Amino acid sequence: MKISLALCLVSLIIMLPVVTNAQVDSASRQPNIVFIFADDLGIGDTGVYGSTIIDTPNIDALAASGVRFTQGYVSHPVCSPSRAGLLTGRYQQRHGWEFNPAGRDRDNGLALDQVTIADELGERGYATGMIGKWHLGQQEQHHPMSRGFDEYFGVLAGASQFFETLPEGGAYAGTRAAPVNRSAVNAVYRGRERVQVDEYLTDVFTEEAVSFIDRHANEPFFLYLSHTTPHTPLQATKPYLDRYGHVQDMATRVYAAMVSSLDDSVGEVVEKLKEIGQYENTLIALLSDNGCAGYIDNACSNLNFAGFKRYHQEGGIRIPFLLSWPNELPSNKLYDKPVISLDLMSTFTAAAGDRVETEDSVNLLPYIKGERSDDPHEFLFWRAGPTQAIRDQRWKLIKYKLTDFTEADLNDTGRLDPPTGGWATGTPLGLITLLYDLQNDPQESNNVAAQYPDIVQRLEAEHARWNDELPPPDETILPAIRSTLTDVDGKTVQLIF
């Protein structure tokens, strides 16, 4: 009898599942947070959002494991201001980073009195690491490791070469895409020290991300993986290009290859999280910093939305926006109410157990869990100098600066040469008023401002109320020096960014 009982106990022990330290940690510790930021990725450039050219199985799988937002926005249609808003959870106009620094981030940066997501998560016990593009200042006090990150590996500038010499079978597209050596401005840094990188930059960033996860597997971590792909220069290696040999247009082929390198990166990060037993306990976010660029020979897609990077139409500010957290969030869910990148501050800190509230950031978790059915935002706002935009659940109002500049005034980069001191924010020729019914016309093809003057007036008043909370555009840290022209509704307008 005693022998039989002992055998039963042995059998029971053998049948019990083996529980690893990582699984115990996963059940008890704060969730890890991984934020993957693409650069100039169009909303139409992933399979899950409708690409018919680019295969993105890993991004599609991430969407299937969590929540895909159909109306996800950023707070600005160009890189640096968009990042300044996201990392602080506050409209960047509130703290003066309203325009693209255009190389001036060597001497200026994100206002030092602003608290970043990394600051907040570090205070909550997280190991914080950043890999990739910063674009918010290169001086000591503006460096990522002075803004809340324990570790940094990446490019402080707004862009860099993906390779310095053309590898065998590699290719590039565009007049300014030929490989050249990195300068001190767009060099790669480990911490505060410049390093030489000879491999394809996206792959190197991925290796660094996997290493960071490995090294911090036994503690909660925040990883900000800020890829430079698929931002120009359009450069890709043979393994990625080979996937798109059927694409005849070279710019489209190289761009697609670059997005594939991003997709592989997502897959490797997810696989590493699974390997250490932390996938279910990790909140992963994937966004783009703005819409794709219209100046890369139509190599990218913003679906059928009007405009591109630089524009305040949907193609410039509506982006791919995914959240996955298997332990907490539903899988394969669509969320169709407007949200904005500013919401990551409150969402990430809520996941960490101690939510930060700003005047602009909303915790999205109760909305996507179905605990709240109201709208996260009554209005979303935008401003870039004279450009104004606002939307509610249905209507969107845009005001662009009218101009008498013509295409003949554009320089060889497709931009206007700025006057001394930057572009003034006045509108001597007035503004064009555009009103779109996004519910029935998300492509913004029909300006209905004349038919609905009461809606125009209501949105103007709401935008003016918000704008009154902000410093004026001429009190920004840096004046605007980037500008171009486009035609909207039969008028030539000046985009200032």
C-alpha positions in Angstrom: 0.0 0.0 0.0 2.8 2.4 0.9 4.7 1.5 -2.2 1.6 2.1 -4.3 1.0 5.5 -2.7 4.6 6.5 -3.3 4.3 5.4 -7.0 1.2 7.5 -7.4 3.0 10.6 -5.9 5.9 10.1 -8.3 3.6 9.8 -11.2 1.7 13.0 -10.2 5.0 14.9 -9.9 6.1 13.7 -13.3 2.8 14.8 -14.8 2.9 18.3 -13.3 4.0 21.0 -15.8 7.4 22.4 -15.5 7.2 26.1 -14.4 10.2 28.1 -15.4 11.4 31.2 -13.6 10.4 33.3 -16.6 6.8 32.0 -16.4 6.6 32.8 -12.7 7.9 36.3 -13.5 5.4 36.6 -16.3 2.6 35.9 -13.9 3.7 38.3 -11.2 5.8 41.2 -12.6 4.9 44.3 -14.4 4.4 43.9 -18.2 7.3 44.6 -20.5 6.6 47.4 -23.1 8.0 47.3 -26.6 7.4 50.2 -28.9 8.4 49.7 -32.5 8.3 52.9 -34.5 8.6 52.9 -38.3 9.8 55.9 -40.2 7.7 57.2 -43.1 5.7 53.9 -43.3 2.5 54.5 -45.3 -0.8 53.1 -43.9 -1.1 51.1 -47.2 2.3 49.5 -46.9 1.5 46.5 -44.8 -0.6 43.5 -45.6 -3.0 43.9 -42.7 -3.8 47.4 -43.9 -4.3 46.4 -47.5 -1.0 46.3 -49.4 -1.1 44.3 -52.6 2.7 44.6 -53.1 4.5 44.1 -49.8 4.3 41.0 -47.7 4.4 41.6 -44.0 3.5 38.3 -42.3 5.0 39.3 -38.9 3.2 42.6 -38.7 0.0 40.9 -39.9 0.5 38.3 -37.1 1.0 41.1 -34.6 -2.2 42.6 -35.6 -4.0 39.3 -35.3 -2.7 38.9 -31.8 -4.1 42.2 -30.7 -5.9 45.4 -31.8 -5.7 47.1 -35.1 -6.8 50.8 -35.1 -8.5 52.0 -38.3 -8.3 55.7 -37.3 -4.9 56.0 -35.7 -3.2 59.4 -36.0 0.0 61.2 -35.2 0.2 64.8 -34.0 2.3 66.1 -36.9 2.9 65.0 -40.5 6.8 65.1 -40.3 9.3 63.1 -38.2 10.7 65.2 -35.4 7.6 67.1 -34.1 5.6 63.8 -34.3 8.2 62.2 -32.0 8.2 65.1 -29.6 4.5 64.8 -29.1 4.5 61.1 -28.7 7.3 60.8 -26.2 5.8 63.5 -24.0 2.2 62.6 -24.4 1.5 66.3 -25.1 0.9 68.2 -28.3 4.4 69.3 -29.2 3.1 72.9 -29.8 2.7 73.1 -26.0 6.5 72.9 -25.5 7.8 74.5 -28.6 8.9 71.7 -30.9 6.4 72.6 -33.7 8.6 72.2 -36.8 11.2 69.9 -38.3 14.6 71.0 -37.1 16.1 70.3 -40.5 19.6 69.7 -39.2 19.4 72.3 -36.4 19.0 69.5 -33.8 22.8 69.6 -33.4 22.3 72.7 -31.3 18.7 72.4 -30.0 16.4 69.8 -28.8 13.2 68.7 -27.0 12.6 71.2 -24.2 14.4 70.1 -21.1 11.4 70.6 -18.8 9.4 68.0 -20.6 9.0 64.5 -19.1 9.3 61.6 -21.5 7.7 58.1 -21.5 11.2 56.7 -20.6 11.4 59.1 -17.6 8.1 57.9 -16.3 8.7 54.1 -16.9 12.2 54.4 -15.4 10.6 55.8 -12.2 8.3 52.8 -12.2 11.1 50.3 -12.0 11.7 49.6 -15.7 15.0 49.1 -17.5 14.7 51.6 -20.4 16.5 51.2 -23.7 16.3 53.0 -27.0 17.6 51.7 -30.3 17.4 53.7 -33.6 16.5 57.2 -34.6 16.2 59.9 -32.0 15.9 63.3 -33.9 15.2 65.3 -30.8 18.6 66.9 -30.2 22.3 65.8 -30.3 23.8 67.9 -27.4 24.7 66.2 -24.2 21.6 67.4 -22.4 19.3 66.3 -25.2 20.8 62.9 -25.7 18.4 59.9 -25.1 20.5 58.9 -22.1 19.7 62.4 -20.6 16.0 61.9 -21.4 15.2 58.8 -19.4 16.9 56.0 -21.3 19.4 53.8 -19.5 20.9 52.5 -22.8 21.1 53.9 -26.3 22.3 52.6 -29.7 21.3 54.4 -32.8 21.3 57.5 -35.0 20.8 60.9 -33.3 19.9 62.6 -36.6 16.8 62.4 -38.7 18.2 59.8 -41.2 21.4 57.9 -42.1 22.8 55.5 -44.6 21.6 51.9 -44.4 25.0 50.8 -45.7 28.1 52.8 -46.6 29.3 50.6 -49.4 27.0 48.8 -51.8 26.9 45.1 -50.8 26.9 42.4 -53.5 23.5 42.2 -54.9 22.3 45.2 -53.1 20.5 48.2 -54.7 19.5 51.7 -54.1 16.9 54.0 -55.8 16.8 57.8 -56.1 19.1 60.6 -56.9 20.5 60.9 -53.4 20.5 57.3 -52.4 24.0 56.2 -53.5 26.0 54.9 -50.5 28.4 57.4 -48.9 30.3 57.4 -45.6 28.3 58.6 -42.6 29.3 61.9 -41.2 29.5 63.0 -37.6 26.0 64.3 -38.0 24.4 61.0 -39.0 26.8 58.6 -37.4 25.8 55.6 -35.3 26.4 55.8 -31.5 26.5 53.3 -28.7 25.7 55.4 -25.7 27.6 58.6 -26.3 30.4 57.1 -28.3 30.5 57.0 -32.1 30.8 53.5 -33.6 31.4 52.1 -37.0 28.6 49.9 -38.5 29.3 48.0 -41.7 26.2 45.7 -41.8 22.7 46.7 -43.0 21.5 49.2 -40.4 18.0 47.8 -40.0 19.4 44.3 -39.2 21.9 45.8 -36.8 19.1 47.6 -34.9 17.2 44.3 -34.8 20.2 42.5 -33.3 20.6 45.2 -30.7 16.9 45.0 -29.8 17.1 41.2 -29.3 20.2 41.6 -27.2 18.5 44.2 -25.0 15.6 41.9 -24.4 17.9 39.0 -23.6 19.9 41.1 -21.1 16.8 42.3 -19.3 14.8 39.1 -19.4 14.6 39.0 -15.6 13.2 42.5 -15.0 10.5 44.6 -16.5 11.8 46.6 -19.5 10.8 49.3 -21.9 12.3 49.0 -25.3 11.9 51.9 -27.8 12.9 50.4 -31.2 12.9 53.4 -33.5 13.7 52.1 -37.0 14.9 54.4 -39.7 13.3 52.2 -42.3 11.7 52.9 -44.8 12.8 56.5 -44.7 15.2 57.6 -47.4 17.8 56.9 -48.6 16.1 54.0 -50.4 18.7 51.2 -49.9 18.3 47.5 -49.5 20.4 44.3 -49.5 20.0 41.3 -51.8 18.1 39.0 -49.3 15.3 41.5 -49.1 15.4 42.5 -52.7 15.1 38.9 -53.8 11.6 38.8 -52.4 10.4 41.4 -54.9 12.2 40.4 -58.1 8.8 40.5 -59.8 8.5 44.3 -59.1 9.8 46.1 -62.1 10.0 49.7 -60.8 13.2 50.0 -58.9 12.1 52.5 -56.3 9.0 50.4 -55.5 11.2 47.3 -55.2 13.7 48.8 -52.9 11.0 50.4 -50.7 9.2 47.1 -50.5 12.5 45.4 -49.5 13.0 47.9 -46.8 9.5 47.3 -45.4 10.3 43.6 -45.4 13.4 44.3 -43.3 11.1 46.0 -40.8 8.7 43.1 -40.9 11.6 40.6 -40.2 12.6 42.8 -37.3 9.1 42.6 -35.8 9.2 38.8 -36.2 12.6 38.5 -34.4 11.5 40.6 -31.5 8.4 38.6 -31.0 10.3 35.4 -31.3 12.8 36.5 -28.6 10.0 37.5 -26.3 8.5 34.0 -26.7 11.9 32.4 -26.2 12.3 34.1 -22.8 8.7 33.3 -21.8 7.6 37.0 -21.8 5.6 37.3 -25.0 2.2 37.1 -23.3 3.3 39.6 -20.7 4.5 42.2 -23.2 2.6 45.2 -24.5 3.8 45.7 -28.1 2.9 48.9 -30.0 3.7 49.4 -33.7 3.2 52.8 -35.3 4.6 55.0 -38.0 5.8 58.6 -37.3 3.8 60.0 -40.2 2.4 59.0 -43.6 4.7 57.9 -46.4 6.5 60.4 -48.6 5.2 61.5 -51.9 8.6 62.5 -53.2 9.9 58.9 -53.6 8.5 58.3 -57.1 5.2 56.8 -55.9 7.1 53.8 -54.3 4.8 53.8 -51.2 1.1 53.8 -50.4 -1.2 55.8 -48.2 -4.1 53.7 -49.6 -6.5 56.1 -51.2 -6.1 58.8 -48.6 -5.3 62.3 -49.9 -1.8 63.7 -49.2 1.5 62.4 -47.9 4.1 63.2 -45.3 4.1 67.0 -44.8 0.3 67.2 -45.5 -2.5 67.5 -42.9 -4.8 65.5 -45.1 -5.3 61.9 -44.0 -2.4 60.5 -46.0 0.0 62.6 -43.9 -1.3 61.9 -40.4 -3.3 58.6 -40.5 -1.0 55.8 -39.8 -0.7 52.0 -39.1 -1.4 51.7 -35.4 -1.3 48.3 -33.6 -1.3 47.2 -30.0 -0.8 43.6 -28.8 -0.7 42.3 -25.2 -1.9 38.6 -25.1 -2.4 38.6 -21.3 -4.7 41.6 -21.3 -6.0 42.6 -24.7 -8.4 40.8 -27.1 -7.0 39.3 -30.2 -7.9 40.1 -33.8 -9.9 43.2 -32.8 -10.6 46.2 -34.9 -11.1 49.6 -33.1 -12.6 52.3 -35.3 -12.7 55.4 -33.1 -10.1 58.1 -33.6 -7.0 57.8 -31.4 -3.6 59.5 -31.5 0.0 58.7 -30.8 -0.1 61.0 -27.8 -2.2 58.3 -26.1 0.8 56.0 -25.7 2.1 57.9 -22.6 -1.1 57.3 -20.6 -1.6 53.8 -22.0 2.0 52.6 -21.3 2.1 54.0 -17.8 -1.4 52.6 -17.1 -0.1 49.2 -18.2 2.9 49.7 -15.8 0.4 50.1 -12.9 0.6 53.9 -12.3 -1.1 56.0 -15.1 0.2 59.4 -16.0 -2.4 61.9 -17.1 -1.6 64.8 -19.4 -4.0 67.2 -20.9 -3.7 65.4 -24.2 -3.0 61.7 -23.6 -5.8 59.1 -23.0 -5.4 55.6 -21.6 -6.7 53.4 -24.4 -6.8 50.1 -22.5 -10.3 50.4 -21.1 -11.6 51.3 -24.5 -10.1 48.4 -26.4 -11.1 46.0 -23.6 -14.7 47.1 -23.9 -14.8 48.6 -20.5 -15.7 52.0 -21.9 -17.9 52.7 -24.9 -17.5 56.4 -25.2 -15.1 58.2 -27.5 -11.5 58.5 -26.3 -11.3 62.0 -27.8 -14.0 64.5 -28.6 -11.6 66.3 -30.9 -8.1 65.9 -32.3 -6.1 69.0 -33.2 -3.1 69.9 -35.4 -1.1 73.1 -36.1 2.0 73.8 -38.1 2.5 77.5 -38.3 -0.4 78.9 -40.3 -1.8 75.4 -41.1 -4.7 74.4 -38.9 -6.7 71.1 -38.6 -9.3 69.6 -36.4 -11.5 66.6 -36.5 -14.4 65.1 -34.5 -16.0 61.7 -35.0 -17.3 62.7 -38.4 -16.0 66.0 -39.7 -12.5 67.3 -40.4 -11.6 71.0 -41.0 -8.3 72.0 -42.6 -7.0 75.5 -43.3 -4.0 75.9 -45.5 -2.1 79.1 -46.3 -2.8 80.5 -49.8 0.2 81.6 -51.7 1.4 83.2 -55.0 4.5 81.1 -55.1 4.7 78.7 -58.1 6.5 75.6 -59.0 9.2 77.7 -60.6 10.1 78.9 -57.0 11.0 75.4 -55.8 14.6 74.4 -55.5 16.1 71.1 -56.6 14.9 69.4 -53.4 11.3 70.3 -54.2 11.2 72.9 -51.4 11.1 76.6 -51.1 14.2 78.4 -49.9 13.3 80.0 -46.6 13.7 83.7 -45.8 16.2 84.8 -43.1 14.7 83.9 -39.8 12.4 81.3 -41.1 8.9 81.3 -42.5 6.5 83.9 -41.1 3.2 82.6 -39.8 1.1 85.3 -41.2 -1.3 84.8 -44.1 -1.4 87.9 -46.2 -3.3 86.1 -49.0 -5.6 84.4 -46.6 -6.4 80.7 -45.9 -8.3 78.1 -47.9 -11.0 76.4 -45.8 -11.6 72.7 -46.3 -14.3 70.7 -44.7 -14.6 66.9 -45.2 -17.1 64.4 -44.1 -14.8 61.6 -43.1 -17.6 59.2 -42.5 -18.7 59.3 -46.1 -15.6 60.7 -47.8 -12.4 59.5 -45.9 -10.4 60.2 -49.1 -11.2 64.0 -48.6 -12.2 64.3 -52.2 -15.1 66.7 -51.8 -14.8 70.0 -49.9 -18.2 70.7 -48.4 -17.3 73.9 -46.4 -19.8 76.0 -48.4 -22.6 73.5 -47.7 -22.1 73.3 -43.9 -21.1 76.8 -42.6 -22.4 75.9 -39.2 -20.1 72.9 -38.9 -17.2 75.0 -40.1 -18.0 77.7 -37.5 -18.2 75.1 -34.7 -14.9 73.5 -35.6 -13.2 76.9 -36.0 -14.3 77.8 -32.5 -13.0 74.5 -31.0 -9.7 74.9 -32.7 -9.4 78.5 -31.5 -10.1 77.4 -28.0 -7.3 74.8 -28.2 -5.0 77.2 -29.9 -5.5 79.8 -27.2 -3.8 77.3 -24.8 -0.6 77.2 -26.8 2.3 79.5 -27.3 2.0 81.2 -30.7 3.9 79.6 -33.6 6.5 82.4 -33.6 7.6 81.5 -30.1 8.7 78.0 -31.0 12.2 76.7 -30.1 13.1 76.8 -33.8 11.3 78.7 -36.6 10.1 76.8 -39.6 12.5 76.6 -42.5 11.0 73.7 -44.4 8.2 74.4 -46.9 6.7 73.3 -50.2 3.7 73.8 -52.4 0.7 71.7 -53.4 -2.6 72.2 -55.0 -5.8 71.6 -53.0 -9.3 72.2 -54.2 -8.0 74.2 -57.2 -5.8 76.5 -55.1 -2.0 76.5 -54.6 -1.2 76.4 -50.9 2.0 76.5 -49.0 2.8 73.7 -46.6 5.0 74.7 -43.7 6.6 72.0 -41.6 
